[in-house]
């Protein structure tokens, strides 16, 4: 039985005293390799999960010598113990004692004669691998024998082992299944105290007859004549086989198998009788027999062995001296030939190196001449180009001075036009104040939305829809059918930038549609859109009209945001105004919290390459709107109508003040931001956690937004340098 173990419980120091089970891998000369697979624990085998931990590098153990390799084939199973291996560059452990483990197979039920015929004559074809096998016979018997393979692949017992095949009682508990790199085998675990219960004599006819004749070697034994007479009486003349009139045929066949025994005994008796007659009648034979009896049968053999050993020793010394002399001569000749060859090779190599050196010198001189000519040509070309550049610089300088004077003239004209526009605005404000007094009656109707109180500004109606949280609006973004997957991601970034006090600038082919969806989704009925004009220069121009000081629609929106839910304000076409002056001021007010939190402001650019846009600060967030609208959105455009919009506005709540989780964000940015930029990124992260809902996703999204702003800022500075 086999039990599994989860880990190797023995230390390497205890390996020599342990017994292991493995399979023979290969043999290389006098060395071999065994792969360990298990440990012997009493009557069981515990499999080793990681043999490399016990036997480092590859789980192999080294074998050495004929005693280990006798009768072993690749794949045979063995039981062994180990000790440290002192051979360099070899396995750390080597086999100390090795014992083969037989493979196991059960033969079909049959008689002993059937098994003898199968294993000595026909051959067993249950497997093709020779080696040690444990074969189960009928009546719960098992034999352990070495099987040899013939040319056809059948396995047989050798003639030597067939003379005495011992058997013992079969025990099912001794059968185990082991696995190797080539497959799995059933093996029979032999016990040291496993007693033999009997044996079979399965030798062939010739061997059996020879043993009987040898046993009856005494020519005067009276039983020989009787045995010969009995065999002559009972054997078949044609075949020579013996027939016995007894029911126990197996016992008779085991004792006497052939009539050939009678002929052999008769011939040996006649020969011995002739020898004795000669010994009694010939005096020389008598003397030789007496001398042989006196000196002993083995004396002559010992003398011959001693003489032969002396001759072999002398021959070995002579041959060794001849080989040594021949080896010395060959070594001397080889050294001389090697020295001559090395000298000739060195001379040839030296000559080749000198030729290569001279060729390299010629090539280098020619290359230097070519480089000098090329340098002179390039120097002349650069001098000509420098002259052209200087001429062009002088021309550009003149054009710049002319452009500067033209710019001064245009600025003076702009100032004059601005004064005219101020006068026009004053007249418009006066007319609007008159219109306000005429429409006071309409404001008394209770069912109409409350109008914004903005001084002399036009009436702006803001819906008083119920407020909802930031998370509710984020979920509405996820469900919106007009936005594609990229559009929903852009809408989340847009909302995070608005809540964190930034002024996002939208541009791209779908900026107008994106802004329409944003106003309907985030602040339905609570948004204002204005077109920028040249009179919009400073941040104060956003709240009051130049000249009259009347409140603008942006001023009304800011006031409404302070009293109710959020209001989204968008300034369109910012490149047509002095955006370089008022956008940085508006961004500063929003970031510092000087405006109501619910006042959400953004800008839209129709020409991102305009010179006014290029003059904006590089750290403003930009959102390129493209691919944000889902396919077929025009078919569902009606959901943006005021009548079907969801009547809920964004309530931004209180501004977050816990920025403790922003430290991890700073490490993930990949660059070292300044304090101001780090504070902006921390606020974006705090707002993103409310929008996204997951801290990890929020951190990843804000890190991408911060890198986008930082990269734009870095590229601007590189261009300026």
C-alpha positions as CSV (number, residue, x, y, z in Angstrom):
1,X,0.0,0.0,0.0
2,X,1.2,3.5,-0.8
3,X,0.5,6.6,1.3
4,X,1.0,10.2,0.1
5,X,3.0,12.8,2.1
6,X,2.6,16.5,1.7
7,X,6.1,17.5,2.5
8,X,9.5,16.0,3.1
9,X,9.8,15.5,6.8
10,X,13.3,14.2,7.1
11,X,16.4,16.4,7.0
12,X,19.2,15.8,4.5
13,X,21.5,14.7,7.4
14,X,19.3,11.6,8.0
15,X,19.5,10.4,4.3
16,X,22.1,7.6,4.8
17,X,20.0,5.8,7.4
18,X,16.7,5.9,5.3
19,X,15.6,3.6,2.6
20,X,14.2,4.9,-0.6
21,X,12.4,3.6,-3.7
22,X,13.2,4.8,-7.3
23,X,13.7,3.7,-10.9
24,X,16.9,3.2,-12.8
25,X,17.2,6.0,-15.4
26,X,20.4,5.3,-17.4
27,X,23.9,3.9,-17.3
28,X,27.0,5.8,-18.6
29,X,30.1,3.7,-18.4
30,X,30.7,2.6,-14.8
31,X,28.2,5.2,-13.4
32,X,24.4,5.2,-13.4
33,X,21.5,7.3,-12.3
34,X,18.5,6.4,-10.1
35,X,15.5,8.8,-9.8
36,X,13.9,8.8,-6.3
37,X,10.1,8.7,-6.0
38,X,9.3,7.4,-2.5
39,X,10.5,6.5,1.0
40,X,10.1,3.1,2.6
41,X,8.2,3.4,5.9
42,X,7.7,0.0,7.5
43,X,5.6,-2.1,5.1
44,X,4.4,0.9,3.1
45,X,5.9,3.5,0.7
46,X,5.4,7.2,1.2
47,X,5.6,9.1,-2.1
48,X,7.9,12.2,-2.1
49,X,6.2,15.3,-3.5
50,X,9.5,17.1,-4.2
51,X,12.5,14.8,-4.6
52,X,14.6,17.8,-5.5
53,X,14.4,19.0,-1.9
54,X,16.0,15.8,-0.6
55,X,18.4,15.2,-3.6
56,X,19.2,18.7,-4.9
57,X,19.3,19.8,-8.5
58,X,17.2,17.1,-10.2
59,X,16.2,14.4,-7.6
60,X,18.7,11.9,-8.9
61,X,21.2,9.6,-7.0
62,X,24.3,8.2,-8.5
63,X,25.2,4.5,-8.7
64,X,28.7,3.1,-9.3
65,X,30.2,-0.3,-10.1
66,X,29.2,-3.7,-11.5
67,X,27.6,-4.8,-8.2
68,X,24.9,-2.0,-8.6
69,X,24.3,-2.4,-12.4
70,X,24.2,-6.2,-12.7
71,X,20.8,-7.2,-14.1
72,X,19.5,-3.6,-14.2
73,X,17.6,-2.2,-17.2
74,X,16.3,1.4,-17.7
75,X,13.0,1.6,-15.9
76,X,13.7,-1.2,-13.4
77,X,12.5,-0.4,-9.8
78,X,15.1,-0.5,-7.0
79,X,15.2,0.0,-3.2
80,X,18.3,1.7,-1.9
81,X,20.0,3.8,0.8
82,X,22.3,6.7,0.3
83,X,25.4,8.5,1.5
84,X,27.2,11.7,0.5
85,X,29.0,11.6,-2.9
86,X,32.6,12.9,-2.9
87,X,33.0,12.8,-6.7
88,X,33.2,16.4,-8.1
89,X,30.5,17.7,-10.5
90,X,28.3,14.7,-9.7
91,X,25.0,14.2,-7.9
92,X,25.2,15.2,-4.2
93,X,24.3,11.7,-3.0
94,X,25.2,8.2,-4.2
95,X,23.7,4.7,-3.6
96,X,25.3,2.7,-0.8
97,X,23.2,-0.5,-1.0
98,X,20.8,-1.4,-3.8
99,X,18.2,-4.1,-4.1
100,X,16.0,-4.7,-7.1
101,X,12.2,-4.6,-6.7
102,X,10.4,-7.0,-9.1
103,X,7.5,-5.9,-11.3
104,X,4.3,-7.7,-10.5
105,X,1.9,-9.6,-12.8
106,X,-0.8,-12.2,-12.3
107,X,-0.6,-15.3,-14.6
108,X,-3.8,-17.0,-15.7
109,X,-5.1,-20.0,-13.7
110,X,-3.4,-23.3,-14.6
111,X,-1.4,-26.3,-13.4
112,X,2.3,-26.4,-12.6
113,X,3.0,-28.1,-15.9
114,X,1.1,-25.3,-17.7
115,X,3.3,-22.7,-15.9
116,X,6.5,-24.7,-16.8
117,X,5.6,-24.8,-20.5
118,X,4.6,-21.1,-20.5
119,X,7.7,-19.8,-18.8
120,X,10.4,-22.1,-20.2
121,X,9.2,-23.1,-23.7
122,X,6.4,-20.9,-25.2
123,X,7.3,-17.7,-23.4
124,X,5.1,-15.2,-21.6
125,X,3.8,-12.3,-23.7
126,X,2.1,-10.2,-21.0
127,X,5.0,-7.7,-21.2
128,X,8.2,-7.2,-23.3
129,X,10.5,-5.8,-20.6
130,X,13.1,-8.2,-19.2
131,X,14.3,-8.2,-15.7
132,X,13.2,-9.3,-12.2
133,X,9.4,-10.2,-12.1
134,X,7.1,-11.4,-9.3
135,X,4.5,-13.7,-11.0
136,X,1.3,-14.8,-9.2
137,X,0.4,-18.5,-9.7
138,X,-2.8,-20.3,-8.8
139,X,-3.4,-21.4,-5.2
140,X,-2.1,-18.0,-3.9
141,X,1.5,-18.7,-4.8
142,X,4.1,-16.2,-6.1
143,X,7.5,-16.8,-7.8
144,X,10.3,-14.2,-8.2
145,X,12.4,-14.9,-11.2
146,X,14.7,-13.2,-13.8
147,X,13.0,-13.2,-17.2
148,X,14.9,-13.0,-20.5
149,X,13.5,-11.7,-23.7
150,X,13.9,-13.6,-27.0
151,X,14.0,-12.3,-30.5
152,X,10.2,-12.2,-30.7
153,X,9.7,-10.3,-27.5
154,X,8.5,-13.2,-25.3
155,X,9.9,-13.5,-21.8
156,X,11.3,-16.8,-20.5
157,X,13.1,-18.1,-17.4
158,X,16.8,-18.7,-17.9
159,X,18.1,-22.3,-18.0
160,X,20.1,-21.7,-14.8
161,X,17.2,-20.4,-12.8
162,X,14.8,-23.1,-14.2
163,X,16.5,-25.8,-12.1
164,X,15.2,-24.4,-8.9
165,X,12.2,-22.0,-9.0
166,X,11.2,-21.2,-5.4
167,X,7.7,-20.0,-4.5
168,X,6.2,-18.4,-1.4
169,X,2.7,-17.4,-0.2
170,X,1.1,-14.5,-2.1
171,X,0.3,-11.4,0.1
172,X,-1.9,-8.8,-1.5
173,X,-0.6,-6.1,0.9
174,X,2.9,-6.4,-0.7
175,X,1.5,-5.2,-4.1
176,X,2.1,-1.4,-4.8
177,X,1.7,0.9,-7.8
178,X,4.6,3.3,-8.6
179,X,4.8,5.9,-11.3
180,X,7.8,7.1,-13.3
181,X,8.4,9.5,-16.2
182,X,7.4,6.7,-18.7
183,X,4.4,5.3,-16.9
184,X,3.1,3.4,-13.9
185,X,4.0,-0.2,-12.8
186,X,2.7,-2.7,-10.3
187,X,5.5,-4.0,-8.1
188,X,5.8,-6.7,-5.4
189,X,7.6,-5.6,-2.2
190,X,9.9,-8.4,-1.1
191,X,10.3,-9.0,2.7
192,X,13.7,-10.0,4.1
193,X,12.1,-12.7,6.2
194,X,9.8,-14.0,3.4
195,X,10.1,-17.8,3.7
196,X,10.1,-20.2,0.7
197,X,7.3,-22.8,0.9
198,X,8.6,-25.0,-1.9
199,X,10.3,-25.1,-5.3
200,X,9.8,-26.3,-8.9
201,X,12.3,-28.1,-11.1
202,X,11.5,-26.6,-14.5
203,X,14.8,-27.5,-16.2
204,X,14.8,-28.9,-19.8
205,X,15.3,-32.7,-20.6
206,X,19.1,-32.6,-21.2
207,X,19.8,-30.8,-17.9
208,X,17.6,-33.2,-16.0
209,X,19.2,-36.3,-17.4
210,X,22.7,-34.9,-16.7
211,X,21.9,-34.3,-13.0
212,X,20.4,-37.8,-12.6
213,X,23.4,-39.4,-14.2
214,X,25.7,-37.4,-12.0
215,X,23.9,-38.4,-8.9
216,X,24.3,-42.1,-9.9
217,X,27.9,-41.7,-10.8
218,X,29.0,-44.9,-8.9
219,X,29.4,-47.6,-11.5
220,X,29.0,-50.4,-9.0
221,X,25.7,-49.0,-7.6
222,X,23.3,-52.0,-7.9
223,X,20.4,-49.5,-8.5
224,X,21.9,-48.5,-11.9
225,X,21.2,-51.9,-13.5
226,X,17.7,-52.0,-12.0
227,X,17.0,-48.4,-13.2
228,X,18.2,-49.2,-16.7
229,X,16.1,-52.3,-16.9
230,X,13.0,-50.4,-15.6
231,X,13.5,-47.6,-18.2
232,X,14.0,-50.1,-21.0
233,X,10.7,-51.7,-19.9
234,X,8.6,-48.5,-19.7
235,X,9.9,-46.1,-22.3
236,X,8.3,-45.7,-25.8
237,X,10.7,-47.0,-28.4
238,X,9.8,-44.4,-31.1
239,X,9.7,-41.2,-29.0
240,X,11.9,-42.1,-26.0
241,X,9.3,-40.7,-23.6
242,X,8.5,-42.6,-20.4
243,X,5.0,-43.8,-19.6
244,X,4.0,-44.6,-16.0
245,X,0.9,-46.5,-15.0
246,X,0.1,-44.2,-12.1
247,X,-2.4,-41.4,-11.6
248,X,0.3,-39.0,-10.4
249,X,1.7,-38.1,-13.8
250,X,3.3,-34.8,-12.6
251,X,5.3,-36.6,-10.0
252,X,6.6,-39.1,-12.5
253,X,7.5,-36.5,-15.0
254,X,9.4,-34.4,-12.4
255,X,11.5,-37.5,-11.5
256,X,12.2,-39.1,-14.9
257,X,11.2,-37.2,-18.1
258,X,12.7,-39.2,-20.9
259,X,13.9,-42.6,-22.0
260,X,17.2,-40.9,-22.9
261,X,18.2,-41.4,-19.3
262,X,18.4,-45.2,-19.8
263,X,20.8,-44.8,-22.8
264,X,22.9,-42.3,-20.8
265,X,23.2,-44.5,-17.8
266,X,24.0,-47.6,-19.9
267,X,26.8,-45.7,-21.8
268,X,28.3,-44.3,-18.6
269,X,28.4,-47.8,-17.0
270,X,30.1,-49.3,-20.0
271,X,32.7,-46.6,-20.0
272,X,33.4,-46.9,-16.3
273,X,33.8,-50.7,-16.7
274,X,36.3,-50.3,-19.5
275,X,38.3,-47.8,-17.4
276,X,38.4,-50.1,-14.4
277,X,39.5,-53.0,-16.6
278,X,42.4,-50.9,-18.0
279,X,43.4,-49.6,-14.6
280,X,43.6,-53.2,-13.2
281,X,45.6,-54.6,-16.1
282,X,48.0,-51.7,-17.1
283,X,50.8,-51.0,-14.6
284,X,51.3,-47.4,-15.9
285,X,47.6,-46.6,-15.5
286,X,47.8,-48.0,-12.0
287,X,50.8,-45.8,-11.1
288,X,49.2,-42.7,-12.6
289,X,46.0,-43.3,-10.6
290,X,47.9,-43.9,-7.4
291,X,50.0,-40.7,-8.0
292,X,46.9,-38.7,-8.7
293,X,45.3,-40.1,-5.6
294,X,48.4,-39.3,-3.5
295,X,48.9,-35.7,-4.7
296,X,45.3,-34.8,-4.9
297,X,43.0,-34.0,-7.7
298,X,43.7,-30.3,-7.6
299,X,47.5,-30.2,-7.2
300,X,48.1,-30.2,-11.0
301,X,45.6,-27.5,-11.5
302,X,47.3,-25.3,-8.8
303,X,50.7,-25.9,-10.4
304,X,49.4,-25.0,-13.8
305,X,47.7,-21.9,-12.4
306,X,50.9,-20.7,-10.7
307,X,52.9,-21.3,-13.9
308,X,50.3,-19.5,-16.0
309,X,50.2,-16.6,-13.5
310,X,54.0,-16.3,-13.8
311,X,53.9,-16.3,-17.6
312,X,51.1,-13.7,-17.6
313,X,53.1,-11.5,-15.2
314,X,56.2,-11.7,-17.3
315,X,54.2,-11.0,-20.5
316,X,52.5,-8.1,-18.8
317,X,55.8,-6.5,-17.8
318,X,57.3,-6.9,-21.3
319,X,54.2,-5.6,-23.0
320,X,54.0,-2.7,-20.5
321,X,57.6,-1.7,-21.2
322,X,57.0,-1.9,-25.0
323,X,53.8,0.2,-24.7
324,X,55.6,2.8,-22.5
325,X,58.5,3.1,-25.0
326,X,56.1,3.3,-28.0
327,X,54.0,5.9,-26.1
328,X,57.1,8.0,-25.3
329,X,58.2,7.9,-29.0
330,X,54.8,8.9,-30.2
331,X,54.6,11.7,-27.7
332,X,58.0,13.1,-28.7
333,X,57.1,12.9,-32.4
334,X,53.7,14.5,-31.7
335,X,55.3,17.3,-29.7
336,X,57.8,18.0,-32.4
337,X,55.2,18.0,-35.1
338,X,53.0,20.3,-33.0
339,X,55.8,22.7,-32.4
340,X,56.6,22.8,-36.2
341,X,53.0,23.3,-37.0
342,X,52.6,26.1,-34.4
343,X,55.7,27.8,-35.7
344,X,54.4,27.8,-39.3
345,X,51.0,28.9,-38.3
346,X,52.5,31.8,-36.2
347,X,54.6,32.9,-39.1
348,X,51.6,32.8,-41.5
349,X,49.4,34.6,-39.0
350,X,52.1,37.3,-38.4
351,X,52.4,37.9,-42.1
352,X,48.6,38.1,-42.5
353,X,48.3,40.6,-39.6
354,X,51.1,42.8,-41.1
355,X,49.3,42.8,-44.5
356,X,46.0,43.6,-42.7
357,X,47.7,46.4,-40.8
358,X,49.2,48.0,-43.9
359,X,45.8,47.7,-45.7
360,X,44.1,49.3,-42.7
361,X,46.6,52.2,-42.7
362,X,45.9,52.8,-46.4
363,X,42.1,52.7,-45.8
364,X,42.4,55.1,-42.8
365,X,44.5,57.6,-44.7
366,X,42.0,57.6,-47.6
367,X,39.1,57.9,-45.2
368,X,40.8,60.9,-43.4
369,X,41.3,62.6,-46.8
370,X,37.6,62.0,-47.7
371,X,36.5,63.4,-44.3
372,X,38.7,66.5,-44.7
373,X,37.2,67.1,-48.2
374,X,33.7,66.5,-46.8
375,X,34.4,68.9,-43.9
376,X,35.5,71.6,-46.2
377,X,32.5,71.2,-48.4
378,X,30.1,71.3,-45.4
379,X,32.0,74.3,-44.0
380,X,31.4,76.2,-47.2
381,X,27.8,75.2,-47.3
382,X,27.2,76.3,-43.7
383,X,28.8,79.6,-44.4
384,X,26.5,80.1,-47.3
385,X,23.5,79.1,-45.2
386,X,24.6,81.5,-42.4
387,X,24.7,84.3,-44.9
388,X,21.2,83.4,-46.1
389,X,19.9,83.2,-42.5
390,X,21.4,86.6,-41.7
391,X,19.7,88.1,-44.7
392,X,16.4,86.5,-43.7
393,X,16.8,87.6,-40.1
394,X,17.3,91.2,-41.2
395,X,14.2,90.9,-43.4
396,X,12.2,89.3,-40.6
397,X,13.4,92.0,-38.2
398,X,12.1,94.7,-40.5
399,X,8.8,92.8,-40.9
400,X,8.5,92.5,-37.1
401,X,9.0,96.2,-36.6
402,X,6.4,96.9,-39.2
403,X,4.0,94.4,-37.6
404,X,4.7,96.0,-34.2
405,X,3.6,99.4,-35.5
406,X,0.6,97.9,-37.1
407,X,-0.3,96.2,-33.8
408,X,-0.1,99.5,-32.0
409,X,-2.5,101.0,-34.6
410,X,-4.9,98.1,-34.2
411,X,-4.9,98.4,-30.4
412,X,-5.7,102.0,-30.6
413,X,-8.6,101.2,-32.9
414,X,-9.8,98.4,-30.5
415,X,-9.8,100.9,-27.7
416,X,-11.9,103.3,-29.7
417,X,-14.3,100.5,-30.7
418,X,-14.5,99.3,-27.1
419,X,-15.6,102.8,-26.0
420,X,-18.3,102.7,-28.6
421,X,-19.5,99.3,-27.4
422,X,-19.7,100.6,-23.9
423,X,-21.9,103.4,-25.0
424,X,-24.1,100.9,-26.9
425,X,-24.3,98.7,-23.8
426,X,-25.4,101.6,-21.7
427,X,-28.2,102.4,-24.1
428,X,-29.2,98.7,-24.1
429,X,-29.3,98.6,-20.3
430,X,-31.5,101.7,-20.2
431,X,-34.0,100.1,-22.6
432,X,-33.9,96.8,-20.7
433,X,-34.8,98.7,-17.4
434,X,-37.8,100.1,-19.1
435,X,-38.8,96.6,-20.3
436,X,-38.4,95.3,-16.7
437,X,-41.0,97.8,-15.4
438,X,-43.4,96.9,-18.2
439,X,-43.3,93.1,-17.4
440,X,-43.8,93.3,-13.6
441,X,-47.3,92.2,-13.9
442,X,-46.3,88.9,-15.4
443,X,-44.1,88.0,-12.4
444,X,-47.1,88.0,-10.1
445,X,-48.3,84.6,-11.6
446,X,-47.6,82.0,-8.9
447,X,-47.4,78.9,-11.2
448,X,-44.5,80.4,-13.3
449,X,-40.9,79.7,-12.3
450,X,-39.2,82.3,-10.2
451,X,-37.2,84.8,-12.3
452,X,-33.7,85.7,-11.4
453,X,-33.3,89.1,-9.8
454,X,-30.3,90.4,-11.7
455,X,-30.8,94.2,-11.7
456,X,-31.2,95.3,-15.3
457,X,-30.1,92.0,-16.8
458,X,-32.6,90.1,-19.0
459,X,-34.9,87.8,-17.2
460,X,-33.4,84.3,-16.6
461,X,-35.9,81.6,-15.4
462,X,-34.3,78.9,-13.3
463,X,-36.2,75.8,-12.5
464,X,-36.7,75.0,-8.8
465,X,-36.4,71.2,-9.4
466,X,-35.6,68.9,-6.4
467,X,-31.9,68.5,-5.7
468,X,-30.1,65.1,-5.9
469,X,-26.7,63.9,-4.8
470,X,-23.6,63.7,-6.9
471,X,-23.8,59.9,-6.8
472,X,-27.3,59.9,-8.3
473,X,-26.0,62.0,-11.2
474,X,-23.1,59.7,-11.7
475,X,-25.5,56.7,-12.0
476,X,-27.6,58.8,-14.4
477,X,-24.5,59.2,-16.5
478,X,-24.0,55.4,-16.6
479,X,-27.6,54.9,-17.8
480,X,-27.7,57.7,-20.4
481,X,-28.5,56.3,-23.8
482,X,-27.1,59.2,-25.9
483,X,-23.6,58.8,-24.6
484,X,-21.2,56.2,-25.9
485,X,-18.7,54.4,-23.6
486,X,-16.1,57.1,-24.3
487,X,-18.7,59.8,-23.9
488,X,-19.7,58.5,-20.4
489,X,-16.0,58.5,-19.4
490,X,-15.7,62.1,-20.7
491,X,-18.9,63.1,-18.8
492,X,-17.5,61.8,-15.5
493,X,-14.2,63.7,-16.1
494,X,-16.2,66.8,-16.9
495,X,-18.3,66.5,-13.7
496,X,-15.1,65.9,-11.6
497,X,-13.4,69.0,-13.0
498,X,-16.5,71.1,-12.4
499,X,-16.9,70.0,-8.8
500,X,-13.2,70.4,-8.0
501,X,-13.2,74.1,-9.0
502,X,-11.6,73.8,-12.4
503,X,-12.6,75.5,-15.7
504,X,-12.6,72.7,-18.2
505,X,-12.3,73.8,-21.9
506,X,-14.2,71.7,-24.4
507,X,-13.2,71.5,-28.0
508,X,-13.7,69.0,-30.8
509,X,-16.4,68.2,-33.4
510,X,-19.0,67.1,-30.8
511,X,-18.4,69.7,-28.2
512,X,-21.7,71.4,-28.8
513,X,-23.8,68.2,-28.6
514,X,-21.8,67.1,-25.5
515,X,-22.6,70.4,-23.8
516,X,-26.3,70.1,-24.6
517,X,-26.4,66.6,-23.0
518,X,-24.4,67.9,-20.0
519,X,-26.8,70.8,-19.3
520,X,-29.9,68.5,-19.6
521,X,-28.3,65.7,-17.5
522,X,-26.6,67.6,-14.7
523,X,-28.6,70.9,-14.3
524,X,-31.9,70.7,-16.3
525,X,-33.5,74.1,-16.4
526,X,-30.6,75.6,-14.5
527,X,-28.0,76.5,-17.1
528,X,-26.9,79.5,-19.0
529,X,-24.8,79.7,-22.3
530,X,-23.3,83.0,-23.5
531,X,-21.3,83.9,-26.5
532,X,-17.9,85.6,-25.8
533,X,-17.2,88.9,-27.6
534,X,-14.3,91.3,-27.7
535,X,-15.7,93.4,-24.8
536,X,-15.1,90.4,-22.4
537,X,-11.6,91.1,-21.2
538,X,-11.4,91.0,-17.4
539,X,-13.1,88.7,-14.9
540,X,-15.2,91.6,-13.7
541,X,-16.8,91.8,-17.2
542,X,-18.4,88.4,-16.5
543,X,-20.6,89.8,-13.7
544,X,-21.3,93.4,-14.7
545,X,-21.6,95.1,-18.1
546,X,-18.8,97.5,-18.9
547,X,-19.9,101.1,-18.6
548,X,-23.3,100.6,-17.0
549,X,-22.3,98.1,-14.3
550,X,-25.6,96.2,-14.7
551,X,-25.5,92.5,-13.7
552,X,-25.0,90.0,-16.5
553,X,-26.6,86.6,-16.9
554,X,-23.5,85.0,-15.4
555,X,-24.0,87.2,-12.3
556,X,-27.6,86.1,-12.1
557,X,-26.5,82.4,-12.4
558,X,-23.9,82.8,-9.6
559,X,-26.5,84.4,-7.4
560,X,-29.0,81.6,-8.1
561,X,-26.3,78.9,-7.4
562,X,-25.8,80.5,-4.0
563,X,-29.5,80.1,-3.1
564,X,-30.4,76.7,-4.7
565,X,-29.0,73.7,-6.5
566,X,-26.1,73.9,-8.9
567,X,-26.2,76.1,-12.1
568,X,-24.1,75.3,-15.1
569,X,-22.6,78.3,-17.0
570,X,-20.8,77.9,-20.4
571,X,-18.9,80.6,-22.3
572,X,-18.8,79.8,-26.0
573,X,-16.2,80.9,-28.5
574,X,-13.7,82.1,-25.9
575,X,-11.1,82.8,-28.6
576,X,-13.2,85.8,-29.7
577,X,-12.6,87.5,-26.3
578,X,-9.6,88.4,-24.2
579,X,-9.6,84.9,-22.8
580,X,-6.0,85.1,-21.7
581,X,-7.1,87.7,-19.1
582,X,-10.4,86.6,-17.7
583,X,-10.1,82.7,-17.8
584,X,-7.1,82.6,-15.4
585,X,-9.0,85.0,-13.1
586,X,-12.2,82.9,-13.1
587,X,-10.2,79.7,-12.5
588,X,-8.5,81.3,-9.5
589,X,-11.8,82.4,-8.0
590,X,-13.2,78.9,-8.4
591,X,-10.2,77.1,-7.0
592,X,-10.0,79.3,-4.0
593,X,-13.7,78.9,-3.2
594,X,-14.6,82.6,-3.7
595,X,-17.6,81.7,-5.8
596,X,-20.6,79.6,-4.8
597,X,-19.9,75.8,-4.9
598,X,-22.9,75.3,-7.1
599,X,-21.7,77.7,-9.7
600,X,-20.2,75.3,-12.3
601,X,-18.4,77.1,-15.1
602,X,-16.8,75.8,-18.3
603,X,-15.6,77.2,-21.6
604,X,-15.9,76.1,-25.3
605,X,-13.3,76.8,-28.0
606,X,-14.2,76.7,-31.7
607,X,-10.6,77.1,-32.8
608,X,-8.0,75.4,-30.6
609,X,-5.1,76.8,-32.7
610,X,-6.1,80.5,-32.3
611,X,-3.4,82.8,-31.0
612,X,-5.7,83.7,-28.1
613,X,-6.0,80.1,-27.1
614,X,-2.2,79.7,-27.3
615,X,-1.8,82.5,-24.8
616,X,-3.9,80.7,-22.1
617,X,-2.0,79.2,-19.1
618,X,-0.8,75.7,-20.0
619,X,-2.2,74.1,-16.8
620,X,-5.9,74.5,-17.7
621,X,-7.8,71.2,-18.2
622,X,-8.8,70.4,-21.8
623,X,-11.3,67.8,-23.0
624,X,-11.3,66.9,-26.6
625,X,-14.9,65.8,-27.4
626,X,-14.9,63.1,-30.2
627,X,-16.8,59.8,-30.4
628,X,-18.8,60.8,-27.3
629,X,-22.2,60.5,-28.9
630,X,-23.6,57.0,-29.4
631,X,-24.6,55.8,-32.9
632,X,-28.2,56.6,-33.6
633,X,-28.4,59.3,-31.0
634,X,-30.2,61.6,-33.4
635,X,-33.2,59.2,-33.3
636,X,-33.6,59.8,-29.6
637,X,-32.7,63.5,-29.5
638,X,-36.3,64.2,-28.2
639,X,-35.3,63.1,-24.7
640,X,-33.4,66.4,-24.4
641,X,-36.6,68.4,-24.7
642,X,-37.5,70.4,-21.5
643,X,-40.8,68.6,-21.3
644,X,-39.3,65.1,-20.9
645,X,-36.2,65.9,-18.9
646,X,-35.8,64.4,-15.5
647,X,-36.8,67.2,-13.1
648,X,-33.8,66.9,-10.7
649,X,-30.8,69.2,-10.3
650,X,-27.4,68.5,-9.0
651,X,-26.8,69.3,-5.3
652,X,-23.0,69.4,-4.9
653,X,-23.2,69.5,-1.1
654,X,-20.4,70.7,1.0
655,X,-16.8,70.9,-0.4
656,X,-14.7,67.9,0.8
657,X,-12.0,68.7,3.3
658,X,-10.4,65.3,3.9
659,X,-7.5,64.9,1.4
660,X,-5.6,62.2,3.4
661,X,-5.9,59.5,0.7
662,X,-4.1,61.6,-1.9
663,X,-0.7,60.5,-0.7
664,X,-1.0,57.2,-2.7
665,X,-2.1,59.2,-5.8
666,X,1.1,61.3,-5.7
667,X,3.2,58.2,-5.8
668,X,1.3,56.8,-8.8
669,X,1.5,60.0,-10.9
670,X,5.0,59.2,-12.2
671,X,6.2,62.8,-11.8
672,X,6.8,65.2,-8.9
673,X,4.2,68.0,-8.9
674,X,4.4,71.3,-7.2
675,X,2.4,72.1,-4.1
676,X,-0.3,74.0,-6.0
677,X,-0.8,71.2,-8.6
678,X,-0.7,68.6,-5.8
679,X,-3.6,70.4,-4.0
680,X,-5.6,70.5,-7.2
681,X,-5.1,66.8,-7.8
682,X,-6.0,65.9,-4.2
683,X,-9.3,67.9,-4.6
684,X,-10.0,66.1,-7.9
685,X,-9.5,62.7,-6.1
686,X,-11.9,63.7,-3.3
687,X,-14.6,64.7,-5.8
688,X,-13.9,61.6,-8.0
689,X,-14.6,59.2,-5.1
690,X,-18.1,60.6,-4.9
691,X,-18.6,60.4,-8.7
692,X,-17.1,56.9,-9.3
693,X,-17.9,55.3,-6.0
694,X,-14.7,53.1,-5.9
695,X,-11.5,54.5,-4.4
696,X,-9.2,52.5,-6.7
697,X,-11.0,53.4,-9.9
698,X,-11.2,57.0,-8.7
699,X,-7.5,57.1,-8.1
700,X,-6.7,55.6,-11.6
701,X,-9.1,58.1,-13.3
702,X,-7.7,61.2,-11.5
703,X,-4.1,60.0,-12.1
704,X,-4.8,59.9,-15.9
705,X,-6.4,63.4,-15.8
706,X,-3.5,64.8,-13.8
707,X,-1.0,63.3,-16.2
708,X,-2.9,64.8,-19.2
709,X,-2.8,68.3,-17.6
710,X,0.9,68.0,-16.6
711,X,2.0,66.7,-20.1
712,X,0.2,69.6,-21.8
713,X,2.0,72.0,-19.4
714,X,5.4,70.3,-20.1
715,X,5.0,70.4,-23.9
716,X,4.2,74.1,-23.7
717,X,7.3,74.8,-21.7
718,X,9.4,72.8,-24.1
719,X,8.1,74.8,-27.1
720,X,8.7,78.0,-25.3
721,X,12.4,77.0,-24.7
